[in-house]
Amino acid sequence: MTGEEVALVIETGGRLLPIEIKTTARPRLADATALRAFRAEYGKTARAGLLLHTGSTLEWLMPDVLAAPWWRVL
């Protein structure tokens, strides 16, 4: 265990979806640290991480971290 924590984890079909929530409008790779640590720890059991933010852009920060505005998801 790394000591990093994600905000939420949704389990479905034996897979885990880690979710991080940030109050930034411009998410950066540094905002995905906990998601990356979670995926490293849980391996193939974990899906790509979801980073929710306050901005308006939907983008892949890296191949396994999708940054999305919270209001587009809820």
Secondary structure as the mmCIF struct_conf table of DSSP 4:
data_model
#
loop_
_struct_conf.conf_type_id
_struct_conf.id
_struct_conf.beg_label_comp_id
_struct_conf.beg_label_asym_id
_struct_conf.beg_label_seq_id
_struct_conf.end_label_comp_id
_struct_conf.end_label_asym_id
_struct_conf.end_label_seq_id
BEND BEND1 GLY A 3 GLY A 3
BEND BEND2 ALA A 7 ALA A 7
STRN STRN1 LEU A 8 THR A 12
TURN_TY1_P TURN_TY1_P1 GLY A 13 GLY A 14
STRN STRN2 ARG A 15 ILE A 21
BEND BEND3 ALA A 25 ARG A 26
HELX_RH_3T_P HELX_RH_3T_P1 LEU A 29 ALA A 32
HELX_RH_AL_P HELX_RH_AL_P1 THR A 33 TYR A 42
HELX_RH_3T_P HELX_RH_3T_P2 GLY A 43 THR A 45
STRN STRN3 ALA A 46 ALA A 46
STRN STRN4 GLY A 49 HIS A 53
BEND BEND4 THR A 54 SER A 56
STRN STRN5 GLU A 59 MET A 62
TURN_TY1_P TURN_TY1_P2 PRO A 63 ASP A 64
STRN STRN6 VAL A 65 PRO A 69
HELX_RH_AL_P HELX_RH_AL_P2 TRP A 70 VAL A 73
#
